[in-house]
Every structure is written in structure tokens, then in C-alpha cells.
Amino acid sequence: MMKAIAFACLAVGCVSGPTLFAQSAAKELKPIAFSTLDTNKDGKISVSEARADPDLYASFDMLDLNHDGFLSPAEFQAWPRAAKATAASAPDPATVPGGSAGAQHMPAN
């Protein structure tokens, strides 16, 4: 009888395990872009703007390193849910050292 109960519990665990995992994955919070929270587009996030996300609001004082009452883009990047900033643009191969633009400065043969 005990083996039957143990087997039943194991079977239920195997069936509901993936469902529970899927629910916890669905609850995982997605990254948020700085521009989404900077609603007035002044280049910084105020305390009132941070209230839009309870996790950011709870971490605001810790993230505001210079204690000016705003999060700069650099301060915001320290927040775990911050969408990581990408490079502004890829360097133009014509302007990087060794790029093709240097060929025009080579002496003609």
C-alpha cells in the first residue's frame, strides 16, 4: 500500500512538474528598457517614473549612487532587469584603423 501511495505521488509530481516549471518561467520578469520608464524623455528616471515598476521603485535608493533623486542611464544599467544597452552603432569599417578608407592614402604605383 505504501509503495502504491509513493508511486502515485511520484506520478503526480512527474505530470505537474513541467507545469509548475512553466509557471515559474512565466513569472520570470522580462528586462525593461530605460526609454520605457523615462516617460518624460528627459534622459533620467525620477522616483515617480520608477513607481511604474515596483521592483525598480524598491531598488531606487540603492541604484541612485549620487543621491540626486534620479537614475541616469548608467545607474539604471546596474538594475538586474535593465535591458542592457547596446553600442550606439557599429564602427564604420571605413574609419577604423586598417579600414578600407586607408587605401586612398597609399602612394600610387
NORRA-V129681 format. One record per backbone hydrogen bond with DSSP energy under -1.0 kcal/mol. NH is the residue of the N-H (numbers start at 1). CO is the residue of the C=O. E is the energy in kcal/mol with one decimal. If there is no record, write none. Layout:
nh:NH co:CO e:E
nh:NH co:CO e:E
This chain:
nh:5 co:1 e:-2.0
nh:6 co:2 e:-2.6
nh:7 co:3 e:-2.6
nh:8 co:4 e:-2.3
nh:9 co:5 e:-2.4
nh:10 co:6 e:-2.3
nh:11 co:7 e:-2.7
nh:12 co:8 e:-2.4
nh:13 co:9 e:-2.3
nh:14 co:10 e:-2.3
nh:15 co:11 e:-2.0
nh:16 co:12 e:-2.8
nh:17 co:13 e:-1.9
nh:20 co:16 e:-2.7
nh:21 co:17 e:-2.5
nh:22 co:18 e:-2.5
nh:23 co:19 e:-2.1
nh:24 co:20 e:-2.2
nh:25 co:21 e:-2.3
nh:26 co:22 e:-2.1
nh:27 co:23 e:-1.6
nh:32 co:81 e:-2.8
nh:37 co:33 e:-1.1
nh:38 co:34 e:-2.0
nh:39 co:37 e:-2.1
nh:41 co:38 e:-1.2
nh:45 co:71 e:-2.2
nh:50 co:46 e:-2.2
nh:51 co:47 e:-1.1
nh:52 co:49 e:-1.4
nh:53 co:50 e:-1.9
nh:57 co:53 e:-2.6
nh:58 co:54 e:-2.2
nh:59 co:55 e:-1.3
nh:63 co:59 e:-2.2
nh:64 co:60 e:-2.3
nh:65 co:63 e:-2.1
nh:67 co:64 e:-1.2
nh:71 co:45 e:-2.4
nh:76 co:72 e:-2.7
nh:77 co:73 e:-1.6
nh:78 co:75 e:-1.3
nh:79 co:76 e:-1.9
nh:82 co:79 e:-2.0
nh:83 co:32 e:-2.8
nh:95 co:92 e:-2.3
nh:96 co:92 e:-1.0
nh:99 co:96 e:-2.5
nh:102 co:99 e:-1.5
nh:103 co:100 e:-1.4
nh:105 co:102 e:-1.5
nh:106 co:103 e:-1.3
